[in-house]
Amino acid sequence: MVNSASAMSNEALIEILNQSCQATAIFSGRGLQIQMANKAMLELWGKDETVLGKTYYDAIPELQDHTATKLLQEAMDNNEIRQGNNIPTSKMSDKGITSYYDYVIQPVKNSNGILCILQTAVEVTGRVKSLELIQQKQKSEQLISDQLQAKGEGYRLSNQDPGNTDKILTETYNKLFFTEHRMQELIRTTPIGLTILQGENMVIETANPAMLEIWGSNGNSVIGKPLLEVFPLIADQTFSEQLDQVYRSGKTISLKEIIDTSHQLIEGEGKYLDIDFHPLLNPYGKVDAIMATVQDVTVRVTSRMALQANELRLQEYTEELAVMNEEMQTTNEELATLNEEYNSTNEQMDFFNQSVRDLNQQLKDKNKNPSLSNVGFQKTTDTLHQSNLELSALNSSFEILNTRIVDSERSLRNLIAQAPIAIMLVKGDDFIVTMINPKMLELIGCGEEIIGKSLFKQIPELNGQYAANQLISTYQDGNPRGELSSPVMLMRNGEPYHGFFNFNYSPLIEQGKVTGVIDMALEVTPQVIAIKEKEEIIAEKSVLEETLRKSEQRLQGILETMAEGVGIIDATGKLVYANPMAQQILGLTLSEIEDRTYDDPRWQNLRLDGSDLPQQEHPMSIMMSSRKPVFDQEIGVQPPDRQRFYISINAAPIFDEKGNLTGGIGTFMDVTTRRMIAQGKDDFISIASHELKTPVTSLKASLQLLERAHTRLPEESREKLIKQSIRSLENLSKLINDLLDTSRIDKGHLIVEKRTFPLKELLFRSCNQAVQGSSQQIIFQGECDQIVEADDQQIGQVLVNFITNAIKYAPESRDIIVRSS
């Protein structure tokens, strides 16, 4: 797979993949030989670098039956890309804990076919867990709904105690108000965007400040309006279609790093958003709203893009530096060869010079015979001239090579000085700073005076740090090294500075020996801090989502299990929520209720006297206009197809964080029975008052007549008047006792005066009193002579009522039978 002509380029490419935060591996051949696996992939496999060069099945036999292995083999066999989402994988480095990954296996092709197989794995455990939580929440809500229906009868029976219900209503209202406030605070303070979209038109029901900031809008301009009406530009975007899909299918959808072009950045690029759409189900299991959580990840995406661009530039400069390093090494080798030739030439020149001196001496000695000596001298001169020419040529080559070396060093220095990343060359056992560019000087906080000095003496705080140890190891063993986001402590302006750096160490080899190290570094402190902050935000988001989920469940449980009806209206008076008890009291479904306002003419609101209730006198209108709570306001409701009923209403306003009135909440209970009892009591009092007038008037007339003419009246007339007065008093006493008994029953203070008496006596007295003026005959059967202990007055009244009702409702029956046992 490796092309020897571009080995350094391939090494740089592999180094970039090694530094990737995604688990990445490269395979070649039909046997899937592992050519490269970065740190993240090795951790996922639970292996180390010893697996490199082995086949996949030999190196990782425990994954032969894994889904990712099947996808890998299919991609090789079919020469097609394969993907797998939410695949469970047990990380060996985490002691077998199951995580979830999205796998992408892609064949890399050239003109000859498949060059290699590239496999990447992205962990999505958080997404899978979030989906499981949402499904669990929906199941819990359905279970609560079923339990509420089973307990509905019990809650209706508890409604018969009005006093206790008012107390419970007050306590429930306080709990409801507190829970609602807590939920609103959680929504408002959550660091991610959150909004609820109601109905198929996606009406914006609520949106927290983070969401409004992402939209670039305020609450008044968007709340209560359809999403596409407020932001028409998103109609053609991806997540607009996903919203419709969530509403139709009821399934949660997550979108990662979606470009939102509805609002433009300063540079002209859209925002990058992570969006999760969660369907909200009504009690009937249908989607009636969507909760969308939006997180602005523009900083993370742009930081990653910038980091990738820097890594690409770093790769280019590494390749250029490697080429120059090879050229310098070649030049050094040529220079060593020339030095050897130069030394050899010097030795020849010394030999020739000695020969010249010897010849000169011989010339002097043999000057007597110049003709014979000239021939040998001429040969020696020719040889010396030829050697001088060769020496001149060697000197010229030497000067050319020296010039090339100087030019190469100058180019290297210019490249290092102009590089956009920090580069430094240290040489020798003392790590003397030989070359350093301005970027590196700025990074370590030093000036150019550090050139020519020991790195660790000038920056002593580096001693013992991981980055420094890696540099020393590269010098010692000649192996290149690199690290991502490595923590380094430096002194800047006299203060310790803790930063994070990507560094790459390459050995400088001269004449086959490591003489120094080339250090390339890039500070990534802002990116690392941003990633950590995002991780903290994600962790806080998870905690807040769990808290919000639990609060929502508690609030939902309270609302669904209340024995009183609960309704919530918006600022326009439209009903946006009604719990099951409210639906039962009003006799309407949730969809019918949400289609109306509280003063809708389709139900006629009445005063207690039966007259029409003006809209401004409705308790909800009073609450909205006064912005203050109202309590225990009773009104009548006349549906078109039911009997009239009465409800007691408590209402309270709802404000946003700026104090603006956004709606109201009302709790109400059916008080028809209570109202009928009160009406019956009023009717009874009215009738009793009328009945009291008759004996009082008769008694008054008799007494006045006795007072005025008692001396003139005969004895028989006076006796008759006195008996009439006594009868009037008895009737009056009976009516008063009836009133007292009614009052005592209402207050729970009925006094029972027991005594022992014959049952026969009670029966005769009660029957004689009941049959006066009737032709019907009362017949006694059973044990009438037995002695009983009871309140004869109370029992007598009950018995008289029974006999009177029998005479009244059986007028054609001659005999009324009273049977005792």
Residue pairs with C-beta under 8 A, 6 or more apart in sequence:
1 26
1 28
1 35
1 115
1 116
2 10
2 35
3 10
8 318
8 319
8 322
8 323
8 326
9 319
11 480
12 315
12 318
12 319
12 322
13 315
14 36
15 315
15 318
15 482
15 504
16 311
16 312
16 315
17 24
17 26
17 36
17 38
18 36
18 38
18 39
18 482
19 38
19 311
19 482
19 484
19 502
20 38
20 40
21 40
22 40
22 120
22 121
22 122
23 38
23 40
23 41
23 43
23 44
23 101
23 120
23 121
23 122
23 123
24 36
24 37
24 38
24 40
24 41
24 118
24 119
24 120
25 34
25 36
25 37
25 38
25 41
25 118
25 119
26 34
26 35
26 36
26 37
26 116
26 117
26 118
26 119
27 33
27 34
27 35
27 56
27 72
27 76
27 116
27 117
27 119
28 35
28 115
28 116
28 117
30 76
31 55
31 56
31 57
32 55
32 56
32 57
32 72
32 73
32 76
32 117
33 53
33 54
33 55
33 56
34 51
34 52
34 53
34 54
34 55
34 56
34 59
35 52
35 53
35 116
36 52
37 45
37 47
37 49
37 51
37 52
40 121
41 119
41 121
42 48
42 49
42 51
43 91
43 93
44 89
44 91
44 93
44 101
44 121
45 51
45 60
45 63
45 92
46 91
46 92
46 93
47 59
47 60
47 92
51 59
51 60
56 69
56 72
57 64
63 69
66 89
67 84
67 87
67 103
68 84
68 87
68 89
68 101
68 103
68 105
68 119
68 121
71 82
71 83
71 84
71 103
71 105
72 82
72 105
72 117
72 119
74 80
74 82
74 105
75 81
75 82
75 105
75 106
75 107
75 117
76 107
76 114
76 117
79 107
79 109
79 113
79 114
80 107
81 104
81 105
81 106
81 107
82 103
82 104
82 105
83 102
83 103
83 104
83 105
84 102
84 103
85 102
85 124
86 100
86 102
86 124
86 127
86 128
87 100
87 101
87 102
87 103
88 98
88 99
88 100
89 98
89 99
89 100
89 101
89 121
90 96
90 97
90 98
90 99
91 97
91 99
99 123
99 125
100 123
100 124
100 125
100 127
100 128
101 121
101 122
101 123
101 124
102 121
102 122
102 124
103 119
103 120
103 121
104 119
104 120
104 121
105 117
105 118
105 119
106 117
106 118
106 119
107 114
107 116
107 117
107 118
108 114
108 115
108 116
108 117
108 118
109 115
126 538
126 542
127 254
130 252
130 254
130 276
130 545
131 252
133 545
133 546
133 549
134 252
134 278
137 549
137 553
138 281
140 553
141 281
141 553
141 556
142 281
142 285
144 553
144 556
144 557
144 560
145 283
145 560
148 560
148 561
148 580
149 580
151 561
152 580
152 581
152 584
155 561
155 562
155 563
155 581
156 563
158 164
158 165
158 168
158 563
159 165
159 563
159 669
159 670
160 673
162 671
162 674
165 563
165 564
165 669
166 632
168 563
169 564
169 650
169 667
169 669
172 558
172 562
172 564
172 667
173 650
173 652
173 667
175 558
176 555
176 558
176 559
176 566
176 665
176 667
177 652
177 665
179 551
179 554
179 555
179 558
180 555
180 654
180 665
182 551
183 548
183 551
183 552
183 555
184 657
186 544
186 547
186 548
186 551
187 194
187 206
187 208
187 548
188 208
188 209
188 657
189 208
190 208
190 210
190 541
190 544
190 548
191 210
191 537
191 540
191 541
191 544
192 210
192 293
192 294
192 295
192 537
192 541
193 207
193 208
193 210
193 211
193 213
193 214
193 292
193 293
193 294
193 295
193 296
194 207
194 208
194 210
194 211
194 291
194 292
194 293
194 294
195 204
195 205
195 206
195 207
195 208
195 211
195 291
195 292
195 294
196 204
196 205
196 206
196 207
196 280
196 289
196 290
196 291
196 292
197 203
197 204
197 205
197 227
197 243
197 289
197 290
197 291
197 292
198 204
198 205
198 288
198 289
198 576
199 288
199 289
200 247
201 226
202 226
202 227
202 228
202 243
202 247
202 290
203 224
203 225
203 226
203 227
204 222
204 223
204 224
204 225
204 226
204 227
204 230
205 223
205 224
205 289
205 576
206 223
207 215
207 219
207 222
207 223
209 657
210 294
211 294
212 218
212 219
212 222
214 271
214 273
214 294
214 296
215 222
215 230
215 231
215 263
216 263
217 230
219 656
220 660
221 230
222 230
223 662
224 570
224 571
224 572
227 234
227 243
228 234
228 235
228 240
231 262
233 261
233 262
234 240
234 260
234 262
237 258
237 260
237 261
237 262
238 255
238 258
239 255
239 258
239 273
239 275
239 277
242 253
242 255
242 275
242 277
243 277
243 290
243 292
245 251
245 253
246 252
246 253
246 277
246 278
246 279
246 287
246 290
247 279
247 287
247 290
250 279
250 281
250 286
250 287
251 279
252 276
252 277
252 278
252 279
253 276
253 277
254 274
254 275
254 276
254 277
255 273
255 274
255 275
255 276
255 277
256 274
257 272
257 273
257 274
257 297
257 301
258 272
258 273
258 274
258 275
259 269
259 270
259 271
259 272
259 273
260 270
260 271
260 272
260 273
261 270
262 270
263 270
263 271
264 270
265 271
265 298
271 296
271 298
272 296
272 297
272 298
272 300
272 301
272 302
273 294
273 295
273 296
273 297
273 298
274 294
274 295
274 297
275 292
275 293
275 294
275 295
276 292
276 293
277 290
277 291
277 292
278 290
278 291
278 292
278 293
279 287
279 289
279 290
280 287
280 288
280 289
280 290
280 291
281 287
281 288
282 288
282 590
283 560
283 580
283 590
284 590
293 545
295 537
295 541
297 534
299 530
299 534
300 530
300 531
300 534
303 526
303 527
303 530
303 531
304 527
306 527
307 524
307 527
310 421
310 522
311 502
313 420
313 421
314 421
314 502
314 504
314 520
314 522
317 415
317 419
317 421
317 423
317 520
318 504
318 506
318 520
320 415
321 412
321 415
321 423
321 506
321 518
321 520
322 506
324 408
324 411
324 412
324 415
325 506
325 508
325 509
325 518
327 408
328 408
328 409
328 412
328 510
329 509
329 510
331 401
331 404
331 405
331 408
332 405
332 510
332 511
333 511
334 401
335 401
335 402
335 405
336 511
338 394
338 397
338 398
338 401
341 394
342 394
342 398
345 390
345 391
345 394
348 387
349 387
349 391
352 383
352 384
352 387
355 380
355 384
356 380
356 384
359 376
359 377
359 380
362 373
363 373
363 377
366 372
366 373
367 373
412 435
413 435
416 423
416 425
416 435
416 436
416 437
417 437
417 438
418 437
419 437
419 439
420 439
421 439
421 520
421 521
421 522
422 437
422 439
422 440
422 442
422 443
422 519
422 520
422 521
422 522
422 523
423 435
423 436
423 437
423 439
423 440
423 518
423 519
423 520
423 521
424 433
424 435
424 436
424 437
424 440
424 455
424 518
424 519
424 521
425 433
425 434
425 435
425 436
425 508
425 516
425 517
425 518
425 519
426 432
426 433
426 434
426 455
426 471
426 516
426 517
426 519
427 434
427 508
427 515
427 516
428 515
428 516
430 454
430 457
431 454
431 455
431 456
431 471
431 472
431 475
431 517
432 452
432 453
432 454
432 455
433 450
433 451
433 452
433 453
433 454
433 455
433 458
434 451
434 452
434 516
435 451
436 448
436 450
436 451
440 519
440 521
441 447
441 448
441 450
443 501
443 521
443 523
444 450
444 459
444 490
445 490
445 491
445 492
445 493
445 497
446 458
446 459
450 458
455 462
456 462
456 463
456 468
459 490
459 491
461 489
461 490
461 491
461 496
462 468
462 488
462 490
465 488
465 489
466 483
466 486
466 487
467 483
467 486
467 488
467 501
467 503
470 481
470 483
470 503
470 505
471 505
471 517
471 519
473 479
473 481
474 480
474 481
474 505
474 506
474 507
474 517
475 507
475 514
475 516
475 517
478 507
478 509
478 514
479 507
480 504
480 505
480 506
480 507
481 504
481 505
482 502
482 503
482 504
482 505
483 502
483 503
484 502
484 524
485 500
485 501
485 502
485 524
485 527
485 528
486 500
486 501
486 502
486 503
487 498
487 499
487 500
488 498
488 499
488 500
488 501
489 496
489 497
489 498
489 499
490 496
490 497
490 499
491 497
499 523
499 525
500 523
500 524
500 525
500 527
500 528
500 529
501 521
501 522
501 523
501 524
501 525
502 521
502 522
502 524
503 519
503 520
503 521
503 522
504 519
504 520
504 521
505 517
505 518
505 519
505 520
506 517
506 518
506 520
507 514
507 516
507 517
507 518
508 514
508 515
508 516
508 517
508 518
509 515
559 566
559 579
560 579
560 580
562 579
562 581
562 667
563 581
563 669
564 581
564 667
564 668
564 669
565 578
565 579
565 581
565 582
565 583
565 584
565 585
565 586
565 647
565 667
565 668
565 669
566 577
566 578
566 579
566 581
566 582
566 665
566 666
566 667
567 575
567 577
567 578
567 579
567 582
567 593
567 598
567 665
567 666
567 667
567 668
568 575
568 576
568 577
568 578
568 654
568 663
568 664
568 665
568 666
569 575
569 576
569 597
569 598
569 620
569 663
569 664
569 665
569 666
570 576
570 662
570 663
571 661
571 662
571 663
572 597
573 597
573 598
573 599
573 620
573 624
574 594
574 596
574 597
575 593
575 594
575 596
575 597
575 598
576 594
576 663
577 594
578 586
578 590
578 593
578 594
582 593
582 668
583 589
583 590
583 593
585 645
585 647
585 668
585 669
585 670
586 593
586 603
586 637
587 639
587 642
596 602
596 603
598 618
598 620
598 666
599 605
599 615
599 618
599 620
599 621
602 640
603 637
603 638
603 639
603 640
604 612
604 637
604 638
604 639
605 612
605 613
605 618
605 635
605 636
605 637
606 612
606 613
606 635
606 636
606 637
606 638
606 644
607 613
607 617
607 635
607 636
608 634
608 635
608 636
608 646
608 675
610 636
613 635
613 636
615 621
616 622
616 625
618 635
619 630
619 633
619 635
619 649
619 651
619 666
620 649
620 651
620 664
620 666
622 630
622 633
622 651
623 629
623 630
623 651
623 652
623 653
623 664
623 666
624 653
624 661
624 664
627 653
627 661
628 653
629 650
629 651
629 652
629 653
630 649
630 650
630 651
631 650
632 648
632 649
632 650
633 648
633 649
633 650
633 651
634 646
634 647
634 648
634 649
634 671
634 675
635 646
635 647
635 649
636 644
636 645
636 646
637 644
637 645
637 646
637 647
638 644
645 670
645 672
646 670
646 671
646 672
646 674
646 675
647 668
647 669
647 670
647 671
648 668
648 669
648 671
649 666
649 667
649 668
650 666
650 667
650 668
651 664
651 665
651 666
651 667
652 664
652 665
652 666
653 661
653 663
653 664
654 661
654 662
654 663
654 664
654 665
655 661
655 662
656 662
681 742
681 746
684 742
685 739
688 735
688 738
688 739
691 735
692 732
692 735
692 736
694 731
695 728
695 729
695 731
695 732
695 735
696 728
696 732
698 724
698 725
698 728
699 725
699 728
699 729
699 732
702 721
702 722
702 724
702 725
702 728
703 725
705 713
705 721
706 713
706 718
706 721
706 722
706 725
710 718
713 721
737 793
738 797
741 750
741 794
741 797
744 750
744 751
752 791
752 794
753 791
753 793
754 789
754 790
754 791
755 789
755 790
755 791
755 792
756 787
756 788
756 789
757 787
757 788
757 792
758 785
758 786
758 787
758 788
759 783
759 784
759 785
759 786
759 787
759 788
759 820
760 780
760 784
760 785
762 788
762 792
762 795
762 796
762 799
763 780
763 784
763 799
763 818
763 820
765 796
766 796
766 799
766 800
766 803
767 778
767 803
767 818
769 800
770 778
770 800
770 803
770 804
770 807
771 778
771 803
771 807
771 816
774 807
775 814
776 807
776 813
776 814
776 815
776 816
777 814
777 815
777 816
778 803
778 815
778 816
778 817
778 818
779 815
779 816
779 817
779 818
780 818
780 819
780 820
781 817
781 818
781 819
781 820
782 819
782 820
782 821
783 820
783 821
784 820
786 820
803 816
803 818
806 816
807 816
810 816
